[in-house]
């Protein structure tokens, strides 16, 4: 089962930009920690500053992956096209944000993609991604079984 984290514009600068809002850790470093924590999960990562590339990636994986965790960055508040792309695919999407968008500027309080997503998580720093992944993993069927040994 494959899961994909997609980060939008300016999130390639995590650990460098606005540390008081986004922290001082790079996403690449955090992503490696996630992969170590969940070694049995096929976890992939994609980042682009370009709206069209994000849409193309959603179309590419949106019918075959088990879940998508999307931080669309500023496109959250402006992109009807991303909203339409999420609506067009069958893979469930969870919207995440590192900061609490409702504690920031008023224009960030409106998400154009939230209604198309299974849910939204914001304000928990990079842990917002882990929370989304844990939700997806909680939906996986649990293996219940036993082995009968002949004696």
C-alpha positions as CSV (number, residue, x, y, z in Angstrom):
1,X,0.0,0.0,0.0
2,X,1.5,3.3,-1.1
3,X,1.0,6.7,0.5
4,X,2.2,10.0,-0.9
5,X,3.0,13.2,0.8
6,X,2.7,16.2,-1.6
7,X,4.0,19.6,-0.5
8,X,3.2,22.8,-2.5
9,X,4.9,26.1,-2.9
10,X,7.7,27.4,-0.7
11,X,7.6,24.2,1.5
12,X,11.0,23.3,-0.1
13,X,12.4,26.0,2.2
14,X,11.3,24.4,5.5
15,X,14.0,24.8,8.1
16,X,15.2,28.0,6.4
17,X,12.1,30.3,6.0
18,X,10.1,31.9,8.8
19,X,11.4,29.6,11.5
20,X,9.0,31.1,14.0
21,X,6.1,29.8,12.0
22,X,7.4,26.7,10.3
23,X,10.2,25.5,12.6
24,X,13.9,25.0,11.9
25,X,13.8,21.4,10.5
26,X,13.9,20.6,6.8
27,X,11.1,18.4,5.4
28,X,13.6,16.0,3.9
29,X,15.0,15.3,7.4
30,X,11.5,14.9,8.8
31,X,10.5,12.6,5.9
32,X,13.5,10.3,6.6
33,X,12.3,10.0,10.2
34,X,8.8,9.1,9.1
35,X,10.2,6.4,6.8
36,X,12.3,5.0,9.7
37,X,9.3,5.1,12.1
38,X,7.1,3.3,9.6
39,X,9.4,0.8,7.8
40,X,6.6,-1.4,6.5
41,X,4.8,1.5,4.8
42,X,5.5,2.5,1.2
43,X,5.9,6.2,1.7
44,X,6.8,8.7,-1.1
45,X,7.3,12.4,-1.2
46,X,6.8,15.0,-3.9
47,X,7.2,18.8,-3.7
48,X,6.6,21.5,-6.3
49,X,6.2,25.2,-6.4
50,X,4.1,24.9,-9.6
51,X,0.4,24.4,-9.5
52,X,0.3,22.3,-12.7
53,X,2.9,19.9,-11.4
54,X,0.9,19.3,-8.2
55,X,-2.2,18.6,-10.3
56,X,-0.2,16.3,-12.6
57,X,1.0,14.3,-9.6
58,X,-2.5,14.0,-8.2
59,X,-3.7,12.6,-11.5
60,X,-0.7,10.3,-11.7
61,X,-1.2,8.6,-8.4
62,X,-4.9,9.4,-7.6
63,X,-6.3,6.1,-8.7
64,X,-3.7,3.6,-7.4
65,X,-2.3,4.9,-4.0
66,X,-4.0,4.2,-0.7
67,X,-3.8,7.8,0.5
68,X,-2.4,11.2,-0.2
69,X,-1.3,13.8,2.4
70,X,-1.4,17.2,0.8
71,X,0.0,20.5,2.1
72,X,-0.9,22.7,-0.8
73,X,0.7,25.8,0.8
74,X,-0.8,29.0,-0.4
75,X,-2.6,27.2,-3.2
76,X,-5.0,26.0,-0.5
77,X,-6.6,29.4,-0.5
78,X,-6.5,30.2,-4.2
79,X,-6.6,27.1,-6.4
80,X,-10.0,25.9,-7.8
81,X,-7.9,23.7,-10.1
82,X,-6.4,21.8,-7.2
83,X,-9.8,21.4,-5.7
84,X,-11.1,20.0,-9.0
85,X,-8.1,17.6,-9.3
86,X,-8.8,16.2,-5.8
87,X,-12.5,15.8,-6.7
88,X,-11.6,13.9,-9.9
89,X,-9.5,11.2,-8.2
90,X,-10.5,8.2,-6.1
91,X,-7.6,8.1,-3.7
92,X,-8.5,9.9,-0.4
93,X,-6.7,13.1,0.4
94,X,-6.0,14.6,3.8
95,X,-5.2,18.3,3.8
96,X,-2.4,19.3,6.2
97,X,-0.8,22.5,7.4
98,X,2.2,23.0,9.6
99,X,0.8,26.2,11.1
100,X,-2.6,26.9,12.5
101,X,-4.1,28.6,9.4
102,X,-7.0,30.0,11.6
103,X,-4.6,31.8,13.8
104,X,-3.0,33.6,10.9
105,X,-4.1,36.2,8.4
106,X,-7.8,36.2,7.5
107,X,-7.2,35.2,3.9
108,X,-5.7,31.9,5.1
109,X,-8.9,31.0,7.0
110,X,-10.6,29.8,3.8
111,X,-9.5,26.6,2.2
112,X,-10.7,25.9,-1.4
113,X,-9.6,22.2,-1.1
114,X,-11.0,21.2,2.3
115,X,-14.4,20.2,1.1
116,X,-12.8,17.8,-1.4
117,X,-10.6,16.2,1.2
118,X,-11.4,13.5,3.7
119,X,-10.2,15.8,6.5
120,X,-7.9,18.6,7.5
121,X,-5.2,18.8,10.1
122,X,-3.4,22.0,11.0
123,X,-1.3,23.6,13.7
124,X,0.7,20.7,14.9
125,X,3.9,21.6,13.1
126,X,5.5,18.8,11.1
127,X,3.6,16.3,13.3
128,X,0.5,17.2,11.2
129,X,1.9,14.8,8.5
130,X,2.3,12.0,11.0
131,X,-1.2,12.5,12.3
132,X,-2.6,12.2,8.8
133,X,-0.5,9.1,8.1
134,X,-1.6,7.5,11.4
135,X,-5.2,8.0,10.4
136,X,-4.7,6.3,7.0
137,X,-2.9,3.4,8.7
138,X,-5.7,3.0,11.2
139,X,-8.0,2.2,8.2
140,X,-5.8,-0.8,7.1
141,X,-7.3,-4.2,7.9
142,X,-5.6,-5.7,10.9
143,X,-4.0,-9.1,10.4
144,X,-5.5,-11.5,12.8
145,X,-4.3,-15.0,12.5
146,X,-2.7,-17.9,14.0
147,X,-0.7,-20.8,12.9
148,X,-1.6,-24.4,13.6
149,X,1.5,-26.6,14.1
150,X,1.3,-30.3,13.6
151,X,2.9,-32.1,16.5
